[in-house]
Amino acid sequence: MNLDEPKYPLEWSARDGSAGCVRKRLHTSSVCQHGEGFVKVENVILPESSAAAWVDMSKSRADCEVQCKRNCSCSAYAIIAIPGKHYGCLTCTITAATKTFSPANKLGQGGFGSVYKGEGFVPAYAFIAIPGKNYGCLTWYKELVDIRYDRSDSYDLYVRVDAYELAETTRKSIDSPEKPMLAVLAPSIALSWFLVSLFAYLWLKKRAKKGNELQINSTSTELEYFKLSTITAATNNFSPANKLGQGGFGSVYKGLLANGMEVAIKRLSRSSGQGTEEFKNEVVVIAMLQHRNLVKLLGYCNQDGEQILIYEYLPNKSLDSFLFHESRRLLLDWRKRIDIIVGIARGILYLHQDSRLRIIHRDLKCSNILLDAEMNPKISDFGMAKIFEGNQTEDRTRRVVGTFGYMSPEYAVLGNFSVKSDVFSFGVMLLEIVSGKKNNRFYQQDPPLTLIGHVWELWRKEKPLEIVDPSLTELYDPREALKCIQIGLLCVQEDAADRPSMLAVVFMLSNETEIPSPKQPAFLFRKSDNNPDIALNVEDGQCSVNEVTITEIASR
């Protein structure tokens, strides 16, 4: 109905309409003795009857409307034909609304029971014509649930509206053509709208490919829209002094809003061919996520060709700025590293299982793990994230984007990705956190080993603790370290089916339990020391990386 709107616009835009609709203007005070009236909604299956009440059968539609209007809790009525039946009055409201059926709230007695006055509901009524002399008046006292259009077996529902909605509906009714004419024009109008929508879709798609300004519905994302002038003022016109860092798709600046709030502002590069899609993806995905181990998106700006994301400001920047720094790594004692590992695992578990949608991050790495003032980890950078719908467990792309050393073999080589792709990336990060070493480095000359290969060799020689970060000296728990190394190797196994789920990972990290022995991991060797952020174009089973073949990383 035009009187309604989706209860949760964001879920509705994601094709999840399970929450249904609610009234646009649902204010009890404005529909009680303030010029309100009733709007006729034709050809509908009546709302759920659990909150309905029968009124005296002898009443006409006008009488039924008067009775519903007297009760500020009556939200709609209908007249229903019931051949050969004569009913009295029966209300169906909950005990809380009638104050546990208090005698003081009793309005009268009917053939099926007593009628009580209820409070706290916004009303509606329905009226049913019965052959002969009698009519059945049915009224509603709660939200109208499960209303559907059906011309074959339907009724007319009269919905209570305030004075504003009544005037709007009356105006539209006067301006509308006759119903027969509308019936003739409806198919033509629908076809015209379809053609216009199709043309608009194709035009917008073409425009997006050219990297032009992206339009985002702020209502669907429920995020604040920032003007470009606000952003430039907050960053001192994107001053280099405010710059926090740079990624594959743009720069991040520290900003100070007019209200004194510090924010992190991600400015996507105009020259990036992938910037538009990343921007749209990050806004839509993060708007749906709320978890203590995920970075919080506060708003966005897309004006004058700029595409900007505004995040909460995390003063300690990224995990890699501590982990791979000679002096700052000393601030990461063993207990703090364990807390960071568990926090990251719980954040990924939320994405995979506990959020409203299953989300694959696809670009998990230490530089995308931010640390707040208490060194709590927060996963960031959702530009590559992919939403899985329903029971979908995996997907394939012809355009692989990610970072060497963190991508699973099935994703890097074939473009296949699933939750197990994120598990692989987590395993790499876990080994990096324990060792304080980057995966994309040489750890042996002949043959040249990645960090994964180095840990695997030590595991086979039963010397895995040699990989533990020397800066920890003896201030770590050997049993915990061994468990983390074993879980890390399980996560980076070559076959995706052998890797544990993130639920299993969190359980193993948090409990004393038997952990299986890992099988051979992927990506043991390297032939060069390049460490680029890469874009792989996967086509016909062949992969290339900016003119560097995928054999840069080899699996054994």
NUVODREN-647818 format. One line per field, with one value per residue (C-alpha): x, y negated, z; residue in three letters. Coordinates in steps of 0.02 Angstrom, whole numbers. Example, Ala and Ser with C-alpha at 12.3 -4.5 7.8 and 13.67 -1.06 7.14 Angstrom:
NUVODREN-647818
X	(615, 684)
Y	(225, 53)
Z	(390, 357)
aa	(ALA, SER)
//
This chain:
NUVODREN-647818
X	(0, 54, 28, 167, 355, 482, 518, 704, 748, 925, 867, 728, 857, 953, 794, 755, 574, 542, 521, 374, 311, 257, 152, 242, 152, 115, 72, -74, -99, -121, -258, -369, -491, -379, -476, -428, -525, -519, -443, -518, -395, -479, -454, -348, -338, -376, -239, -197, -351, -262, -284, -459, -627, -804, -934, -1125, -1188, -1332, -1216, -1193, -1024, -1054, -1098, -944, -835, -911, -879, -698, -671, -729, -587, -416, -339, -442, -329, -442, -608, -689, -862, -868, -1010, -1049, -1205, -1325, -1219, -1260, -1121, -1108, -956, -789, -624, -457, -324, -187, -209, -80, -182, -342, -253, -285, -468, -509, -697, -660, -611, -765, -867, -1003, -1053, -1085, -1132, -953, -894, -854, -781, -643, -558, -372, -230, -64, -114, -140, -306, -381, -551, -635, -819, -904, -1071, -1182, -1329, -1493, -1512, -1356, -1175, -1015, -904, -725, -599, -410, -313, -129, -13, -91, 5, 4, -102, -97, -185, -297, -437, -512, -552, -533, -616, -610, -509, -535, -373, -369, -257, -220, -283, -128, -136, -325, -302, -162, -264, -419, -318, -242, -414, -488, -342, -350, -443, -592, -556, -600, -477, -347, -372, -337, -187, -106, -20, 44, 109, 193, 277, 334, 408, 497, 575, 624, 699, 794, 864, 912, 996, 1100, 1147, 1199, 1297, 1391, 1421, 1488, 1612, 1680, 1718, 1594, 1517, 1420, 1248, 1206, 1037, 1073, 906, 952, 1124, 1066, 1233, 1268, 1309, 1452, 1474, 1642, 1667, 1651, 1783, 1908, 1888, 1914, 2075, 2142, 2113, 2190, 2352, 2502, 2522, 2354, 2396, 2394, 2438, 2407, 2327, 2295, 2141, 2183, 2245, 2185, 2185, 2153, 2010, 1934, 1749, 1669, 1599, 1775, 1761, 1916, 1886, 1984, 1944, 1979, 1993, 1983, 2100, 2017, 2141, 2091, 1984, 1920, 1882, 1698, 1652, 1757, 1673, 1498, 1540, 1619, 1472, 1338, 1429, 1493, 1326, 1253, 1389, 1403, 1538, 1670, 1807, 1751, 1792, 1640, 1590, 1515, 1471, 1521, 1537, 1525, 1529, 1621, 1700, 1766, 1727, 1762, 1727, 1724, 1772, 1797, 1973, 2087, 2242, 2358, 2338, 2369, 2437, 2581, 2646, 2682, 2717, 2853, 2935, 3094, 3047, 2856, 2842, 2901, 2731, 2650, 2683, 2625, 2458, 2417, 2459, 2343, 2203, 2230, 2228, 2065, 1986, 2025, 1957, 1794, 1774, 1794, 1674, 1546, 1565, 1551, 1414, 1342, 1298, 1135, 1226, 1373, 1519, 1687, 1817, 1943, 2081, 2127, 2304, 2393, 2385, 2195, 2186, 2172, 2204, 2105, 2173, 2167, 2251, 2090, 2091, 1962, 1949, 1942, 1943, 1789, 1809, 1840, 1707, 1579, 1404, 1344, 1155, 1053, 1148, 1286, 1455, 1575, 1592, 1713, 1778, 1874, 1959, 2057, 2113, 2214, 2388, 2520, 2555, 2380, 2275, 2228, 2291, 2117, 2080, 2247, 2255, 2073, 1975, 1875, 1837, 1738, 1744, 1897, 1988, 1973, 2028, 2189, 2221, 2190, 2315, 2449, 2414, 2419, 2592, 2650, 2588, 2675, 2838, 2845, 2894, 2811, 2756, 2824, 3007, 3150, 3187, 3308, 3415, 3410, 3269, 3196, 3054, 2906, 2860, 2735, 2870, 2991, 2865, 2820, 3002, 3025, 2863, 2926, 3090, 2991, 3067, 2915, 2950, 3105, 2987, 2923, 2968, 3138, 3080, 2967, 3123, 3059, 2901, 2777, 2682, 2763, 2602, 2499, 2631, 2634, 2444, 2441, 2572, 2476, 2311, 2400, 2466, 2291, 2222, 2349, 2332, 2334, 2163, 2023, 1918, 2054, 2052, 1946, 1799, 1819, 1699, 1820, 1967, 1887, 1845, 2023, 2098, 1984, 1984, 2100, 2057, 2143, 2201, 2229, 2398, 2411, 2438, 2558, 2521, 2516, 2642, 2804, 2927, 2959, 3067, 3073, 3054, 2912, 2768, 2639, 2456, 2399, 2257, 2246, 2144, 2084, 2030, 2024, 2120, 2271, 2326, 2436, 2493, 2543, 2650, 2719, 2659, 2576, 2729, 2802, 2724, 2730, 2639, 2718)
Y	(0, -180, -205, -83, -69, 72, 97, 119, 29, 100, 281, 242, 176, 340, 435, 490, 440, 556, 410, 342, 163, 31, -125, -281, -394, -288, -416, -370, -549, -614, -488, -521, -667, -769, -764, -585, -471, -306, -259, -118, 15, 130, 313, 370, 524, 459, 438, 569, 591, 616, 430, 415, 388, 426, 287, 299, 386, 263, 118, 44, -5, -184, -124, -14, -162, -269, -134, -112, -300, -314, -202, -282, -109, -50, -52, 21, 106, 216, 281, 469, 572, 729, 816, 882, 825, 697, 646, 532, 435, 512, 423, 510, 408, 456, 451, 314, 197, 230, 224, 411, 393, 270, 242, 56, 83, 187, 110, 240, 422, 518, 691, 752, 659, 488, 334, 235, 71, 92, -32, -47, 3, -97, -41, 19, 92, 204, 215, 368, 370, 518, 570, 517, 388, 413, 357, 415, 275, 326, 206, 216, 152, 185, 169, 236, 395, 499, 390, 451, 403, 540, 503, 678, 692, 525, 385, 199, 138, -34, -94, -234, -381, -552, -714, -737, -564, -582, -745, -672, -518, -621, -736, -590, -510, -669, -688, -506, -452, -335, -155, -80, -197, -152, 32, 0, -111, -7, 120, -20, -117, 38, 74, -106, -102, 60, -13, -173, -72, 40, -110, -194, -35, -15, -199, -197, -37, -115, -272, -173, -83, -250, -289, -433, -489, -352, -388, -299, -297, -365, -298, -119, -131, -228, -321, -506, -597, -722, -871, -887, -1057, -971, -843, -970, -1075, -922, -872, -1048, -1022, -847, -913, -794, -825, -740, -589, -424, -306, -248, -91, -16, -124, -288, -380, -389, -554, -603, -726, -835, -874, -1036, -947, -899, -717, -636, -528, -430, -486, -368, -460, -344, -381, -452, -358, -189, -90, 13, -133, -153, 28, 32, -126, -60, 109, 38, -77, 55, 197, 106, 19, 191, 243, 210, 301, 247, 319, 229, 48, -67, -167, -336, -407, -442, -578, -566, -741, -824, -659, -624, -458, -469, -357, -420, -295, -299, -354, -220, -302, -151, -131, 43, 204, 213, 44, 128, 308, 274, 124, 155, 52, 42, 232, 233, 160, 322, 440, 620, 593, 446, 549, 688, 561, 490, 663, 710, 541, 557, 736, 680, 538, 656, 781, 641, 606, 789, 847, 725, 571, 553, 598, 713, 603, 655, 519, 576, 456, 501, 450, 366, 194, 209, 246, 82, 60, -53, -143, 20, 117, 209, 269, 209, 280, 144, 117, 207, 148, 326, 406, 521, 554, 734, 759, 902, 1066, 1007, 1071, 1022, 917, 883, 724, 691, 542, 585, 441, 461, 468, 600, 707, 692, 763, 946, 1052, 1089, 902, 844, 977, 1015, 868, 982, 910, 960, 943, 1056, 921, 805, 948, 961, 774, 786, 929, 822, 678, 796, 859, 680, 624, 769, 749, 561, 601, 563, 707, 625, 633, 756, 866, 986, 968, 1144, 1168, 994, 1019, 911, 895, 1035, 1146, 1101, 1144, 1306, 1360, 1323, 1418, 1571, 1561, 1545, 1374, 1260, 1147, 1081, 973, 875, 689, 669, 502, 601, 684, 810, 711, 822, 983, 1124, 1227, 1080, 1039, 1220, 1222, 1060, 1125, 1287, 1195, 1078, 1226, 1304, 1142, 1133, 1313, 1328, 1410, 1292, 1438, 1482, 1309, 1284, 1164, 1004, 1075, 1220, 1099, 993, 1150, 1218, 1051, 1031, 1209, 1350, 1480, 1605, 1522, 1627, 1632, 1516, 1576, 1495, 1309, 1209, 1083, 1148, 1068, 898, 848, 661, 533, 436, 396, 302, 272, 363, 383, 552, 573, 753, 812, 985, 1056, 943, 809, 656, 526, 363, 461, 571, 752, 841, 952, 813, 913, 1100, 1237, 1405)
Z	(0, -27, 159, 200, 183, 216, 402, 367, 204, 200, 210, 85, -39, -14, -66, 111, 141, 288, 409, 307, 301, 426, 413, 352, 474, 627, 761, 874, 933, 756, 712, 863, 859, 742, 579, 538, 422, 328, 161, 59, 2, -124, -167, -21, 86, 259, 390, 520, 631, 798, 834, 758, 844, 784, 801, 804, 646, 624, 590, 416, 346, 404, 579, 581, 533, 670, 800, 743, 742, 922, 980, 959, 955, 806, 653, 516, 481, 348, 305, 274, 202, 302, 232, 363, 510, 644, 760, 909, 963, 1008, 1036, 1012, 1100, 1220, 1407, 1428, 1317, 1416, 1584, 1608, 1558, 1697, 1727, 1716, 1533, 1488, 1347, 1328, 1304, 1142, 1084, 1091, 1246, 1317, 1235, 1324, 1288, 1247, 1246, 1157, 980, 822, 744, 580, 532, 401, 348, 271, 179, 225, 112, 188, 322, 424, 409, 492, 552, 591, 670, 700, 850, 810, 662, 503, 465, 304, 189, 10, -152, -225, -349, -342, -156, -72, 25, 44, 193, 267, 348, 474, 423, 495, 419, 311, 233, 209, 115, 8, -35, -75, -189, -283, -301, -376, -496, -553, -712, -707, -656, -826, -908, -776, -812, -995, -964, -826, -941, -1053, -904, -833, -1000, -1014, -840, -880, -1037, -947, -803, -923, -1015, -851, -789, -947, -947, -764, -788, -933, -833, -685, -796, -851, -669, -655, -492, -403, -331, -168, -83, 90, 154, 111, 190, 345, 344, 357, 197, 215, 100, 15, 99, 268, 220, 153, 310, 421, 331, 301, 115, 120, 192, 184, 371, 398, 291, 387, 246, 69, -2, -172, -202, -119, 36, 216, 311, 490, 502, 638, 618, 677, 831, 886, 833, 758, 604, 475, 297, 153, -13, -162, -305, -461, -570, -500, -620, -475, -361, -405, -371, -213, -149, -179, -106, 51, 88, 61, 151, 306, 332, 371, 494, 680, 779, 904, 792, 633, 594, 602, 449, 497, 327, 149, 17, -172, -242, -386, -437, -262, -176, 10, 159, 338, 474, 661, 701, 775, 848, 838, 650, 577, 651, 528, 587, 754, 705, 577, 662, 760, 913, 907, 902, 1083, 1130, 1070, 1215, 1205, 1292, 1179, 1024, 1082, 1111, 937, 857, 945, 905, 720, 720, 801, 678, 530, 611, 622, 436, 389, 505, 632, 528, 432, 271, 238, 185, 114, 145, 11, 65, 244, 290, 436, 355, 351, 538, 633, 820, 936, 1089, 1191, 1049, 1008, 826, 700, 523, 390, 200, 133, -46, -108, 3, -77, -9, -20, -26, 44, 49, -69, -10, -150, -306, -448, -525, -685, -604, -448, -338, -180, -105, -140, 10, 82, -60, -56, -203, -272, -275, -346, -481, -527, -458, -342, -171, -17, 172, 164, 64, 214, 327, 225, 244, 430, 443, 360, 481, 630, 581, 552, 724, 812, 716, 686, 506, 339, 230, 72, 121, 96, 246, 163, 7, -64, -95, -60, 64, 110, 293, 267, 193, 332, 470, 381, 374, 559, 597, 503, 600, 763, 797, 770, 920, 831, 729, 881, 876, 963, 1036, 1152, 1227, 1353, 1396, 1305, 1338, 1235, 1237, 1172, 1042, 981, 971, 870, 749, 725, 695, 574, 474, 472, 399, 257, 197, 9, -8, 45, 107, 235, 314, 470, 477, 576, 706, 731, 735, 872, 971, 958, 1007, 1158, 1226, 1273, 1142, 1029, 868, 711, 625, 475, 298, 176, 155, -6, -72, 4, -116, -196, -344, -312, -175, -254, -138, -241, -219, -373, -494, -579, -736, -736, -907, -985, -839, -864, -742, -760, -635, -716, -841, -701, -709, -565, -549, -442, -302, -322, -228, -194)
aa	(MET, ASN, LEU, ASP, GLU, PRO, LYS, TYR, PRO, LEU, GLU, TRP, SER, ALA, ARG, ASP, GLY, SER, ALA, GLY, CYS, VAL, ARG, LYS, ARG, LEU, HIS, THR, SER, SER, VAL, CYS, GLN, HIS, GLY, GLU, GLY, PHE, VAL, LYS, VAL, GLU, ASN, VAL, ILE, LEU, PRO, GLU, SER, SER, ALA, ALA, ALA, TRP, VAL, ASP, MET, SER, LYS, SER, ARG, ALA, ASP, CYS, GLU, VAL, GLN, CYS, LYS, ARG, ASN, CYS, SER, CYS, SER, ALA, TYR, ALA, ILE, ILE, ALA, ILE, PRO, GLY, LYS, HIS, TYR, GLY, CYS, LEU, THR, CYS, THR, ILE, THR, ALA, ALA, THR, LYS, THR, PHE, SER, PRO, ALA, ASN, LYS, LEU, GLY, GLN, GLY, GLY, PHE, GLY, SER, VAL, TYR, LYS, GLY, GLU, GLY, PHE, VAL, PRO, ALA, TYR, ALA, PHE, ILE, ALA, ILE, PRO, GLY, LYS, ASN, TYR, GLY, CYS, LEU, THR, TRP, TYR, LYS, GLU, LEU, VAL, ASP, ILE, ARG, TYR, ASP, ARG, SER, ASP, SER, TYR, ASP, LEU, TYR, VAL, ARG, VAL, ASP, ALA, TYR, GLU, LEU, ALA, GLU, THR, THR, ARG, LYS, SER, ILE, ASP, SER, PRO, GLU, LYS, PRO, MET, LEU, ALA, VAL, LEU, ALA, PRO, SER, ILE, ALA, LEU, SER, TRP, PHE, LEU, VAL, SER, LEU, PHE, ALA, TYR, LEU, TRP, LEU, LYS, LYS, ARG, ALA, LYS, LYS, GLY, ASN, GLU, LEU, GLN, ILE, ASN, SER, THR, SER, THR, GLU, LEU, GLU, TYR, PHE, LYS, LEU, SER, THR, ILE, THR, ALA, ALA, THR, ASN, ASN, PHE, SER, PRO, ALA, ASN, LYS, LEU, GLY, GLN, GLY, GLY, PHE, GLY, SER, VAL, TYR, LYS, GLY, LEU, LEU, ALA, ASN, GLY, MET, GLU, VAL, ALA, ILE, LYS, ARG, LEU, SER, ARG, SER, SER, GLY, GLN, GLY, THR, GLU, GLU, PHE, LYS, ASN, GLU, VAL, VAL, VAL, ILE, ALA, MET, LEU, GLN, HIS, ARG, ASN, LEU, VAL, LYS, LEU, LEU, GLY, TYR, CYS, ASN, GLN, ASP, GLY, GLU, GLN, ILE, LEU, ILE, TYR, GLU, TYR, LEU, PRO, ASN, LYS, SER, LEU, ASP, SER, PHE, LEU, PHE, HIS, GLU, SER, ARG, ARG, LEU, LEU, LEU, ASP, TRP, ARG, LYS, ARG, ILE, ASP, ILE, ILE, VAL, GLY, ILE, ALA, ARG, GLY, ILE, LEU, TYR, LEU, HIS, GLN, ASP, SER, ARG, LEU, ARG, ILE, ILE, HIS, ARG, ASP, LEU, LYS, CYS, SER, ASN, ILE, LEU, LEU, ASP, ALA, GLU, MET, ASN, PRO, LYS, ILE, SER, ASP, PHE, GLY, MET, ALA, LYS, ILE, PHE, GLU, GLY, ASN, GLN, THR, GLU, ASP, ARG, THR, ARG, ARG, VAL, VAL, GLY, THR, PHE, GLY, TYR, MET, SER, PRO, GLU, TYR, ALA, VAL, LEU, GLY, ASN, PHE, SER, VAL, LYS, SER, ASP, VAL, PHE, SER, PHE, GLY, VAL, MET, LEU, LEU, GLU, ILE, VAL, SER, GLY, LYS, LYS, ASN, ASN, ARG, PHE, TYR, GLN, GLN, ASP, PRO, PRO, LEU, THR, LEU, ILE, GLY, HIS, VAL, TRP, GLU, LEU, TRP, ARG, LYS, GLU, LYS, PRO, LEU, GLU, ILE, VAL, ASP, PRO, SER, LEU, THR, GLU, LEU, TYR, ASP, PRO, ARG, GLU, ALA, LEU, LYS, CYS, ILE, GLN, ILE, GLY, LEU, LEU, CYS, VAL, GLN, GLU, ASP, ALA, ALA, ASP, ARG, PRO, SER, MET, LEU, ALA, VAL, VAL, PHE, MET, LEU, SER, ASN, GLU, THR, GLU, ILE, PRO, SER, PRO, LYS, GLN, PRO, ALA, PHE, LEU, PHE, ARG, LYS, SER, ASP, ASN, ASN, PRO, ASP, ILE, ALA, LEU, ASN, VAL, GLU, ASP, GLY, GLN, CYS, SER, VAL, ASN, GLU, VAL, THR, ILE, THR, GLU, ILE, ALA, SER, ARG)
//
